[in-house]
Amino acid sequence: MSRPHKARSTRLNLQSFDDRIVPAVVDLSAAGATGVANGAILQQFDASSALPSANRTFLQVDGRGVEQGYNTDGKEQKFGGGNSYSGRSIQLSQVPLVTASDGTQYRAFNVDVREPGSSATVSLDELRIYTDSSRKLSGYDASNLTLGGKSAVYDMDGAGDVVVLLNAQLNGRRTKGDAFVYVPNSVFAGASNSDYVYLYSKFGVTNGASGGAESWSIRQAPTPPSVGGGTTSSISGTVFYDHNANGVLETGDGDFGLGDGVTYVQIHLVGQDSSGNAVDLMTWTDASGNYNFSGLKAGTYSVSQVHAAFDGDMPQVGGLNLINAGDYVGSAGATQIVDNYDSLNDTGTDGILGISLGAGQSATGYNFTMVQQPPA
């Protein structure tokens, strides 16, 4: 069942404007902080916990400002700009396999940051993982995000741009490890235990490095935390141009040359999972206008458009104005549709509220539509 809401005027930008997108921030700069990025769970690590201290560093990057690199036994690639790195091969069998309380299995990677003094916080801006039977893979290509021609099996930014903040002061510069990154074991389904794992990372784009080295290691890991992720539940939908205003995505909705889906719309999910944890996630619609929040636990959630994504200086395309026409309840139902917006710059409550999500449930059809603004 669908219910339209009050129209709001919106300008649509179909140009590529990646530089305008505000990334989601996973802030691990506080003790015990956790977050989720494209299915992976990230947790600040207390170095005083009773884990064995033995670990194996397989990648270290160093520099000022931006620093990047990947582990390999092959020839190291030059990235320039005072950046240096060194790495060695690791096999999938060496990466710790841990199981969350819901039965989901993860591979655990440990990251250690060594930034000095008041500049102790550094950003992890890119993280990609590759696998191959060779231990000498090389040749990272930033244009198509491949390593030695191979596509990543895991990309931290695969569901939207993410920045992770890490604070070297929490554990001190002499300890080993500041955070664990738990990557779903399912991404390695096509690899054998004897295959080699390559981790590419880039630090310092958002918060620059100040001269300390960052390193990745494999070591015993604790059970992943519960952060509203790690199960198979999901909420998804589409933002699309609804030519005939019937609430259905269908052939003909692209009559104005816009295509069916509206891309680069930010979608906000908030709620509480069945364990009582607050969940607050952001994502962006893809090139087809689709969005998806995966890895959710059972709970009660709400989804809304972030209308600021269309505000300010975004140019029009062909002079065409669109207005937001309707919010539509999907397969898991909802208790309310709320619209308290009086203008594009308002920040009132808006969206589809009270979505009751069951364990293992894929809730679909939580759509937001737009139509052409009528003449004044």
C-alpha positions as CSV (number, residue, x, y, z in Angstrom):
1,M,0.0,0.0,0.0
2,S,1.3,3.4,-0.9
3,R,0.6,6.9,0.3
4,P,1.9,10.1,-1.4
5,H,3.2,13.0,0.6
6,K,3.4,16.8,0.2
7,A,5.4,17.9,-2.8
8,R,8.8,19.6,-2.5
9,S,10.7,21.3,-5.3
10,T,14.0,19.7,-6.1
11,R,16.7,20.3,-8.8
12,L,18.2,17.2,-10.3
13,N,21.8,16.9,-11.3
14,L,22.7,14.0,-13.6
15,Q,26.3,15.0,-14.0
16,S,29.1,13.1,-12.4
17,F,29.8,15.0,-9.2
18,D,31.7,12.5,-7.0
19,D,33.7,15.3,-5.5
20,R,30.4,16.7,-4.0
21,I,29.5,13.5,-2.2
22,V,29.9,13.7,1.5
23,P,31.3,10.3,2.7
24,A,29.8,8.4,5.6
25,V,32.2,8.5,8.6
26,V,33.0,5.5,10.7
27,D,34.6,7.2,13.7
28,L,36.9,4.8,15.6
29,S,38.7,7.6,17.4
30,A,37.0,6.8,20.7
31,A,37.7,3.8,22.9
32,G,35.5,0.8,22.0
33,A,33.9,2.5,19.0
34,T,32.4,0.3,16.3
35,G,31.0,0.8,12.8
36,V,30.0,-1.0,9.6
37,A,31.3,-0.4,6.0
38,N,29.9,-2.5,3.2
39,G,29.2,-5.5,5.3
40,A,32.5,-5.4,7.3
41,I,32.5,-4.7,11.0
42,L,35.1,-2.3,12.3
43,Q,36.0,-2.0,16.0
44,Q,38.5,0.1,17.9
45,F,40.8,-2.4,19.7
46,D,41.9,-2.1,23.4
47,A,45.5,-3.2,23.3
48,S,45.4,-3.9,27.0
49,S,43.0,-6.8,26.4
50,A,44.3,-10.3,27.1
51,L,45.0,-11.3,23.5
52,P,48.4,-12.9,22.6
53,S,50.8,-10.2,21.5
54,A,52.3,-12.3,18.7
55,N,51.2,-11.0,15.3
56,R,52.5,-10.9,11.7
57,T,52.8,-7.5,10.0
58,F,52.2,-8.0,6.3
59,L,51.9,-4.3,5.1
60,Q,53.3,-1.0,6.2
61,V,52.8,2.4,4.6
62,D,54.6,5.6,5.5
63,G,54.6,9.2,4.4
64,R,53.1,12.6,5.0
65,G,49.7,13.6,3.8
66,V,48.4,10.7,1.7
67,E,50.0,7.2,2.0
68,Q,49.1,4.0,0.2
69,G,50.3,0.6,-0.8
70,Y,49.6,-3.1,-0.9
71,N,51.3,-6.3,0.2
72,T,53.1,-8.5,-2.4
73,D,56.2,-10.6,-2.9
74,G,56.4,-9.1,-6.3
75,K,57.9,-5.7,-7.4
76,E,56.6,-2.9,-5.3
77,Q,54.8,-0.1,-7.2
78,K,55.9,3.5,-6.9
79,F,53.1,5.9,-5.9
80,G,55.3,9.1,-5.5
81,G,54.7,12.1,-3.3
82,G,57.2,10.9,-0.6
83,N,55.0,7.8,-0.1
84,S,56.8,4.5,0.8
85,Y,55.5,1.1,1.7
86,S,56.6,-2.5,2.1
87,G,54.7,-5.7,2.2
88,R,54.8,-9.5,2.1
89,S,52.5,-12.3,0.9
90,I,49.9,-13.9,3.2
91,Q,47.7,-16.8,2.4
92,L,44.0,-17.0,3.2
93,S,44.6,-19.8,5.6
94,Q,46.7,-17.4,7.7
95,V,44.0,-14.8,8.1
96,P,42.1,-15.5,11.4
97,L,38.5,-16.9,10.9
98,V,36.1,-15.7,13.6
99,T,32.4,-16.4,14.2
100,A,30.0,-13.8,15.4
101,S,27.2,-14.6,17.8
102,D,24.7,-14.9,15.0
103,G,26.9,-17.5,13.2
104,T,28.3,-15.2,10.5
105,Q,31.9,-15.9,9.8
106,Y,34.5,-13.1,9.3
107,R,38.2,-12.8,8.4
108,A,40.0,-10.5,10.8
109,F,42.6,-7.9,9.8
110,N,44.3,-5.7,12.4
111,V,45.4,-2.1,11.7
112,D,47.9,-0.1,13.7
113,V,48.4,3.7,13.3
114,R,51.5,5.5,14.6
115,E,50.7,9.2,14.1
116,P,52.5,11.5,16.6
117,G,51.2,14.0,19.2
118,S,48.3,16.2,18.6
119,S,48.0,15.0,15.0
120,A,47.3,11.4,16.1
121,T,44.0,11.0,14.2
122,V,44.4,9.8,10.6
123,S,41.8,8.7,8.1
124,L,41.6,5.3,6.3
125,D,40.0,6.4,3.0
126,E,40.2,3.3,0.8
127,L,40.5,-0.4,1.6
128,R,40.2,-3.1,-1.0
129,I,41.1,-6.8,-0.8
130,Y,42.1,-9.1,-3.7
131,T,42.9,-12.8,-4.0
132,D,45.0,-14.7,-6.5
133,S,46.9,-18.0,-6.8
134,S,50.2,-16.0,-7.3
135,R,52.1,-14.5,-4.5
136,K,53.6,-11.8,-6.8
137,L,50.5,-9.8,-7.9
138,S,51.4,-6.2,-8.7
139,G,50.3,-3.2,-10.7
140,Y,47.5,-1.3,-8.9
141,D,45.3,0.6,-11.2
142,A,43.5,3.5,-9.5
143,S,41.3,4.2,-12.6
144,N,39.5,0.9,-12.5
145,L,40.4,-0.2,-8.9
146,T,42.1,-3.4,-10.0
147,L,45.3,-5.1,-8.9
148,G,47.2,-7.0,-11.5
149,G,44.0,-6.9,-13.6
150,K,42.0,-8.5,-10.8
151,S,38.8,-6.9,-9.3
152,A,38.5,-6.6,-5.6
153,V,36.6,-9.3,-3.7
154,Y,35.9,-6.6,-1.0
155,D,35.8,-2.8,-1.4
156,M,35.1,-0.7,1.7
157,D,33.4,1.9,-0.6
158,G,31.4,-0.6,-2.5
159,A,28.1,0.5,-1.0
160,G,29.0,4.2,-0.8
161,D,32.0,6.4,0.1
162,V,33.3,5.7,3.6
163,V,35.9,7.3,5.7
164,V,37.3,5.6,8.9
165,L,38.9,7.8,11.6
166,L,41.7,6.1,13.7
167,N,43.4,7.6,16.8
168,A,46.9,6.6,17.6
169,Q,46.7,8.1,21.1
170,L,44.2,5.5,22.4
171,N,46.7,2.7,22.6
172,G,50.0,4.7,22.3
173,R,52.4,4.5,19.5
174,R,54.4,1.5,20.9
175,T,51.5,-0.9,20.9
176,K,50.5,-3.3,18.2
177,G,47.0,-2.7,16.8
178,D,44.4,0.0,17.0
179,A,41.4,-1.6,15.3
180,F,40.1,-4.8,13.8
181,V,38.4,-4.9,10.4
182,Y,36.1,-8.0,10.2
183,V,35.5,-8.8,6.5
184,P,32.7,-11.3,5.8
185,N,34.2,-14.6,4.9
186,S,31.6,-15.0,2.2
187,V,33.6,-12.6,-0.1
188,F,36.3,-15.2,-0.2
189,A,34.0,-17.9,-1.5
190,G,35.9,-18.2,-4.8
191,A,39.3,-18.6,-3.2
192,S,41.0,-21.6,-1.7
193,N,43.0,-21.5,1.6
194,S,46.2,-21.7,-0.4
195,D,45.4,-18.6,-2.4
196,Y,47.1,-15.3,-1.5
197,V,45.3,-12.3,0.0
198,Y,46.3,-8.8,-1.1
199,L,45.2,-5.7,0.9
200,Y,45.4,-2.3,-0.6
201,S,44.8,0.7,1.7
202,K,45.1,4.5,1.4
203,F,45.3,6.7,4.4
204,G,45.4,10.5,4.8
205,V,43.0,11.9,2.2
206,T,40.5,13.2,4.8
207,N,42.8,13.5,7.8
208,G,46.4,13.6,6.6
209,A,49.3,11.5,8.0
210,S,51.9,13.4,9.9
211,G,54.9,11.1,9.5
212,G,54.1,8.0,11.5
213,A,53.8,4.6,9.7
214,E,50.5,2.7,9.5
215,S,50.6,-1.1,9.3
216,W,48.3,-4.2,8.8
217,S,48.8,-7.5,10.6
218,I,47.2,-10.8,11.2
219,R,46.7,-11.9,14.8
220,Q,44.2,-13.6,17.1
221,A,41.0,-11.6,17.1
222,P,38.1,-11.4,19.6
223,T,34.5,-12.2,18.6
224,P,33.1,-9.5,16.3
225,P,30.8,-7.0,18.1
226,S,27.1,-6.6,17.5
227,V,26.5,-3.3,15.7
228,G,23.3,-3.9,13.9
229,G,25.1,-5.9,11.1
230,G,26.2,-9.4,10.4
231,T,22.9,-11.0,9.4
232,T,21.1,-11.5,6.2
233,S,18.3,-8.9,6.8
234,S,18.1,-5.9,4.5
235,I,16.0,-2.9,3.5
236,S,16.0,-1.6,-0.1
237,G,14.2,0.6,-2.5
238,T,14.5,2.9,-5.5
239,V,14.4,6.7,-6.1
240,F,12.9,7.2,-9.6
241,Y,11.3,9.7,-11.9
242,D,7.6,8.7,-12.0
243,H,6.4,10.1,-15.4
244,N,2.8,9.2,-14.9
245,A,2.8,9.6,-11.1
246,N,1.4,6.1,-10.4
247,G,4.1,5.1,-8.0
248,V,5.3,2.2,-10.2
249,L,8.8,2.0,-11.8
250,E,8.0,1.0,-15.4
251,T,8.9,1.6,-19.0
252,G,8.2,5.2,-20.0
253,D,9.4,6.7,-16.8
254,G,12.4,8.0,-18.6
255,D,10.5,10.0,-21.3
256,F,12.4,13.2,-20.4
257,G,15.8,11.5,-21.1
258,L,16.6,11.2,-17.4
259,G,16.5,7.4,-17.2
260,D,14.3,5.6,-14.7
261,G,16.4,5.9,-11.5
262,V,17.7,9.1,-9.9
263,T,21.3,8.7,-8.9
264,Y,23.4,10.1,-6.1
265,V,20.4,10.6,-3.7
266,Q,21.5,10.1,-0.1
267,I,19.3,7.8,2.0
268,H,19.3,7.7,5.8
269,L,18.4,4.7,7.9
270,V,17.9,4.9,11.7
271,G,16.4,2.6,14.3
272,Q,17.1,0.0,16.9
273,D,18.0,-3.6,16.4
274,S,16.7,-6.6,18.4
275,S,19.7,-6.4,20.8
276,G,18.9,-2.8,21.8
277,N,21.7,-1.2,19.7
278,A,21.0,2.1,18.0
279,V,21.6,1.9,14.2
280,D,22.4,5.0,12.1
281,L,23.5,4.4,8.5
282,M,23.8,6.3,5.3
283,T,24.0,5.2,1.7
284,W,23.6,6.6,-1.8
285,T,21.5,5.5,-4.7
286,D,23.4,3.9,-7.5
287,A,23.4,4.6,-11.2
288,S,19.9,3.0,-11.5
289,G,18.5,4.8,-8.5
290,N,18.6,1.8,-6.2
291,Y,19.8,1.7,-2.6
292,N,20.3,-1.2,-0.2
293,F,21.0,-1.4,3.5
294,S,22.3,-5.0,4.1
295,G,23.7,-6.8,7.1
296,L,20.9,-5.6,9.4
297,K,19.7,-7.5,12.5
298,A,16.0,-7.8,13.2
299,G,14.7,-4.6,14.6
300,T,12.6,-1.5,13.9
301,Y,13.9,1.0,11.4
302,S,13.0,4.2,9.4
303,V,14.3,5.3,6.0
304,S,14.3,8.8,4.5
305,Q,15.8,10.9,1.7
306,V,18.4,13.4,2.8
307,H,17.1,16.4,0.8
308,A,20.2,18.5,1.4
309,A,21.8,16.3,-1.3
310,F,19.8,18.5,-3.8
311,D,20.3,21.9,-2.2
312,G,22.5,24.8,-3.0
313,D,24.7,24.9,-6.0
314,M,23.8,21.8,-7.9
315,P,23.0,22.8,-11.5
316,Q,19.9,21.8,-13.4
317,V,19.9,19.6,-16.5
318,G,18.1,20.9,-19.5
319,G,16.2,23.3,-17.2
320,L,14.0,20.5,-15.8
321,N,12.8,20.8,-12.3
322,L,11.5,17.8,-10.3
323,I,9.4,17.7,-7.2
324,N,9.3,14.8,-4.6
325,A,6.0,13.1,-5.2
326,G,5.6,10.2,-2.9
327,D,7.1,7.8,-0.3
328,Y,6.0,4.2,-0.6
329,V,5.8,1.5,2.0
330,G,7.5,-1.8,1.0
331,S,7.1,-5.5,1.7
332,A,7.7,-5.4,5.5
333,G,5.1,-2.7,6.1
334,A,5.5,0.5,8.2
335,T,3.6,2.4,10.8
336,Q,3.7,5.9,9.4
337,I,4.8,8.2,6.6
338,V,5.9,11.6,7.9
339,D,6.7,14.8,6.1
340,N,7.5,17.9,8.2
341,Y,9.5,19.7,5.5
342,D,8.5,23.2,4.6
343,S,11.5,24.0,2.4
344,L,14.5,22.3,0.9
345,N,16.8,23.5,3.6
346,D,14.5,22.3,6.4
347,T,15.7,19.4,8.6
348,G,12.4,18.1,10.1
349,T,11.5,14.5,10.4
350,D,10.7,12.9,7.1
351,G,10.4,9.4,5.6
352,I,8.9,6.0,6.1
353,L,8.8,5.1,9.8
354,G,8.3,2.0,11.9
355,I,9.6,-0.7,9.5
356,S,9.5,-4.0,11.5
357,L,12.3,-6.1,10.1
358,G,12.5,-9.8,10.9
359,A,15.6,-12.0,11.2
360,G,16.8,-13.0,7.7
361,Q,14.1,-10.8,6.0
362,S,14.8,-8.8,2.8
363,A,12.4,-5.9,2.9
364,T,12.0,-4.4,-0.6
365,G,10.0,-1.6,-2.3
366,Y,10.7,1.3,0.1
367,N,10.6,3.8,-2.8
368,F,10.8,7.5,-3.2
369,T,9.4,9.1,-6.4
370,M,9.8,12.4,-8.3
371,V,7.7,14.0,-11.0
372,Q,8.1,17.1,-13.2
373,Q,7.3,20.3,-11.4
374,P,4.1,21.8,-12.9
375,P,4.2,25.3,-14.4
376,A,3.6,28.2,-11.9
